[in-house]
Amino acid sequence: QSQNALVNYYNRNASSPMTNETLAISYAAAVTAALSVAFGLATVIQKRYPKEQAQRMMKWVAFPSAVVASSLNCYIVRSPEIDAGIPLLDPDTQEPIQVAIENNDGTTTTT
């Protein structure tokens, strides 16, 4: 999750504000989500399936936990863009001319 947090941080729109608090929250949420999904799936698999079949299935537990954690991490890091949109700048004056991409549109097309 450390790598995901850093990748999402560096892939964000540089004009969007990002605090260390947001980065810490996204990291903590991603780790919590990954552990919850991994332990939850492992528990269900071990209780529901015979031991031999459960052992074969356990190797797939990491994938859904990583997907959920990465998605949550990305959403939290990108939430300022979702809330405010992304500003367009006048190429000559570098002044904001409008909110370029209406809230969700820009973020959902890049994630």
Phi and psi in degrees as GROMACS dihedral restraints (atoms count N, CA, C in turn):
[ dihedral_restraints ]
;  ai    aj    ak    al  type     phi  dphi    fc
    3     4     5     6     1   -61.9    20    10
    4     5     6     7     1   -43.6    20    10
    6     7     8     9     1   -64.6    20    10
    7     8     9    10     1   -44.4    20    10
    9    10    11    12     1   -59.9    20    10
   10    11    12    13     1   -42.5    20    10
   12    13    14    15     1   -61.7    20    10
   13    14    15    16     1   -44.0    20    10
   15    16    17    18     1   -69.8    20    10
   16    17    18    19     1   -40.2    20    10
   18    19    20    21     1   -62.3    20    10
   19    20    21    22     1   -45.8    20    10
   21    22    23    24     1   -65.4    20    10
   22    23    24    25     1   -35.6    20    10
   24    25    26    27     1   -64.6    20    10
   25    26    27    28     1   -46.6    20    10
   27    28    29    30     1   -77.6    20    10
   28    29    30    31     1   -18.3    20    10
   30    31    32    33     1   -89.6    20    10
   31    32    33    34     1    -4.2    20    10
   33    34    35    36     1   -69.6    20    10
   34    35    36    37     1   167.0    20    10
   36    37    38    39     1   -72.5    20    10
   37    38    39    40     1   122.8    20    10
   39    40    41    42     1   -63.6    20    10
   40    41    42    43     1   -21.6    20    10
   42    43    44    45     1   -81.9    20    10
   43    44    45    46     1    -9.2    20    10
   45    46    47    48     1   -85.2    20    10
   46    47    48    49     1   133.0    20    10
   48    49    50    51     1   -68.4    20    10
   49    50    51    52     1   141.8    20    10
   51    52    53    54     1  -140.4    20    10
   52    53    54    55     1   118.9    20    10
   54    55    56    57     1   -96.2    20    10
   55    56    57    58     1   161.9    20    10
   57    58    59    60     1   -63.7    20    10
   58    59    60    61     1   -31.0    20    10
   60    61    62    63     1   -63.0    20    10
   61    62    63    64     1   -44.0    20    10
   63    64    65    66     1   -62.9    20    10
   64    65    66    67     1   -41.6    20    10
   66    67    68    69     1   -63.6    20    10
   67    68    69    70     1   -43.0    20    10
   69    70    71    72     1   -65.8    20    10
   70    71    72    73     1   -40.8    20    10
   72    73    74    75     1   -64.4    20    10
   73    74    75    76     1   -43.7    20    10
   75    76    77    78     1   -64.6    20    10
   76    77    78    79     1   -39.4    20    10
   78    79    80    81     1   -64.9    20    10
   79    80    81    82     1   -48.3    20    10
   81    82    83    84     1   -62.5    20    10
   82    83    84    85     1   -41.4    20    10
   84    85    86    87     1   -65.6    20    10
   85    86    87    88     1   -40.3    20    10
   87    88    89    90     1   -65.5    20    10
   88    89    90    91     1   -43.6    20    10
   90    91    92    93     1   -64.2    20    10
   91    92    93    94     1   -44.0    20    10
   93    94    95    96     1   -61.8    20    10
   94    95    96    97     1   -43.8    20    10
   96    97    98    99     1   -63.7    20    10
   97    98    99   100     1   -44.2    20    10
   99   100   101   102     1   -61.5    20    10
  100   101   102   103     1   -46.0    20    10
  102   103   104   105     1   -65.7    20    10
  103   104   105   106     1   -41.0    20    10
  105   106   107   108     1   -62.5    20    10
  106   107   108   109     1   -47.3    20    10
  108   109   110   111     1   -65.3    20    10
  109   110   111   112     1   -44.0    20    10
  111   112   113   114     1   -63.2    20    10
  112   113   114   115     1   -49.2    20    10
  114   115   116   117     1   -68.0    20    10
  115   116   117   118     1   -38.4    20    10
  117   118   119   120     1   -63.2    20    10
  118   119   120   121     1   -49.5    20    10
  120   121   122   123     1   -64.1    20    10
  121   122   123   124     1   -41.0    20    10
  123   124   125   126     1   -60.9    20    10
  124   125   126   127     1   -41.9    20    10
  126   127   128   129     1   -64.1    20    10
  127   128   129   130     1   -45.9    20    10
  129   130   131   132     1   -63.5    20    10
  130   131   132   133     1   -45.0    20    10
  132   133   134   135     1   -62.6    20    10
  133   134   135   136     1   -45.9    20    10
  135   136   137   138     1   -67.1    20    10
  136   137   138   139     1   -30.7    20    10
  138   139   140   141     1   -82.7    20    10
  139   140   141   142     1   -30.5    20    10
  141   142   143   144     1   -92.2    20    10
  142   143   144   145     1   -29.0    20    10
  144   145   146   147     1  -114.6    20    10
  145   146   147   148     1   154.7    20    10
  147   148   149   150     1   -59.8    20    10
  148   149   150   151     1   155.0    20    10
  150   151   152   153     1   -53.7    20    10
  151   152   153   154     1   -46.3    20    10
  153   154   155   156     1   -65.1    20    10
  154   155   156   157     1   -43.4    20    10
  156   157   158   159     1   -69.0    20    10
  157   158   159   160     1   -38.0    20    10
  159   160   161   162     1   -62.4    20    10
  160   161   162   163     1   -40.0    20    10
  162   163   164   165     1   -62.9    20    10
  163   164   165   166     1   -38.6    20    10
  165   166   167   168     1   -67.9    20    10
  166   167   168   169     1   -36.2    20    10
  168   169   170   171     1   -75.9    20    10
  169   170   171   172     1   -25.5    20    10
  171   172   173   174     1   -62.2    20    10
  172   173   174   175     1   -26.6    20    10
  174   175   176   177     1   -67.4    20    10
  175   176   177   178     1   -15.4    20    10
  177   178   179   180     1   -94.6    20    10
  178   179   180   181     1    -2.7    20    10
  180   181   182   183     1   -66.8    20    10
  181   182   183   184     1   -34.5    20    10
  183   184   185   186     1   -64.1    20    10
  184   185   186   187     1   -34.1    20    10
  186   187   188   189     1   -63.4    20    10
  187   188   189   190     1   -55.6    20    10
  189   190   191   192     1   -63.8    20    10
  190   191   192   193     1   -31.8    20    10
  192   193   194   195     1   -68.6    20    10
  193   194   195   196     1   -37.9    20    10
  195   196   197   198     1   -69.3    20    10
  196   197   198   199     1   -37.4    20    10
  198   199   200   201     1   -65.3    20    10
  199   200   201   202     1   -46.6    20    10
  201   202   203   204     1   -62.6    20    10
  202   203   204   205     1   -45.7    20    10
  204   205   206   207     1   -64.5    20    10
  205   206   207   208     1   -43.6    20    10
  207   208   209   210     1   -64.7    20    10
  208   209   210   211     1   -41.2    20    10
  210   211   212   213     1   -64.3    20    10
  211   212   213   214     1   -43.4    20    10
  213   214   215   216     1   -64.4    20    10
  214   215   216   217     1   -43.8    20    10
  216   217   218   219     1   -59.2    20    10
  217   218   219   220     1   -46.6    20    10
  219   220   221   222     1   -62.3    20    10
  220   221   222   223     1   -43.4    20    10
  222   223   224   225     1   -61.8    20    10
  223   224   225   226     1   -45.1    20    10
  225   226   227   228     1   -66.3    20    10
  226   227   228   229     1   -42.0    20    10
  228   229   230   231     1   -66.1    20    10
  229   230   231   232     1   -36.8    20    10
  231   232   233   234     1   -90.0    20    10
  232   233   234   235     1    -2.7    20    10
  234   235   236   237     1   -59.3    20    10
  235   236   237   238     1   -33.7    20    10
  237   238   239   240     1   -60.9    20    10
  238   239   240   241     1   -35.5    20    10
  240   241   242   243     1   -69.3    20    10
  241   242   243   244     1   -36.2    20    10
  243   244   245   246     1   -66.5    20    10
  244   245   246   247     1   -42.0    20    10
  246   247   248   249     1   -71.1    20    10
  247   248   249   250     1   -42.1    20    10
  249   250   251   252     1  -106.3    20    10
  250   251   252   253     1   -16.3    20    10
  252   253   254   255     1    81.5    20    10
  253   254   255   256     1  -176.6    20    10
  255   256   257   258     1  -119.8    20    10
  256   257   258   259     1   125.8    20    10
  258   259   260   261     1   -74.7    20    10
  259   260   261   262     1   143.9    20    10
  261   262   263   264     1   -97.4    20    10
  262   263   264   265     1   136.8    20    10
  264   265   266   267     1  -107.3    20    10
  265   266   267   268     1   142.2    20    10
  267   268   269   270     1   -65.8    20    10
  268   269   270   271     1   127.2    20    10
  270   271   272   273     1   -63.3    20    10
  271   272   273   274     1   -26.3    20    10
  273   274   275   276     1   -84.6    20    10
  274   275   276   277     1   -47.0    20    10
  276   277   278   279     1   -99.6    20    10
  277   278   279   280     1   -14.1    20    10
  279   280   281   282     1    62.2    20    10
  280   281   282   283     1    21.9    20    10
  282   283   284   285     1   -89.6    20    10
  283   284   285   286     1   144.2    20    10
  285   286   287   288     1   -64.2    20    10
  286   287   288   289     1   132.4    20    10
  288   289   290   291     1  -107.3    20    10
  289   290   291   292     1   -25.9    20    10
  291   292   293   294     1  -172.8    20    10
  292   293   294   295     1   167.9    20    10
  294   295   296   297     1   -79.2    20    10
  295   296   297   298     1   116.0    20    10
  297   298   299   300     1   -64.9    20    10
  298   299   300   301     1   -51.9    20    10
  300   301   302   303     1  -122.7    20    10
  301   302   303   304     1   120.2    20    10
  303   304   305   306     1   -60.6    20    10
  304   305   306   307     1   118.1    20    10
  306   307   308   309     1    20.4    20    10
  307   308   309   310     1   -99.0    20    10
  309   310   311   312     1   -66.1    20    10
  310   311   312   313     1   -30.3    20    10
  312   313   314   315     1   -55.4    20    10
  313   314   315   316     1   -50.2    20    10
  315   316   317   318     1   -67.6    20    10
  316   317   318   319     1   -41.0    20    10
  318   319   320   321     1   -70.9    20    10
  319   320   321   322     1   -41.4    20    10
  321   322   323   324     1   -71.6    20    10
  322   323   324   325     1   -24.2    20    10
  324   325   326   327     1   -82.0    20    10
  325   326   327   328     1   -13.9    20    10
  327   328   329   330     1  -108.6    20    10
  328   329   330   331     1    -1.7    20    10
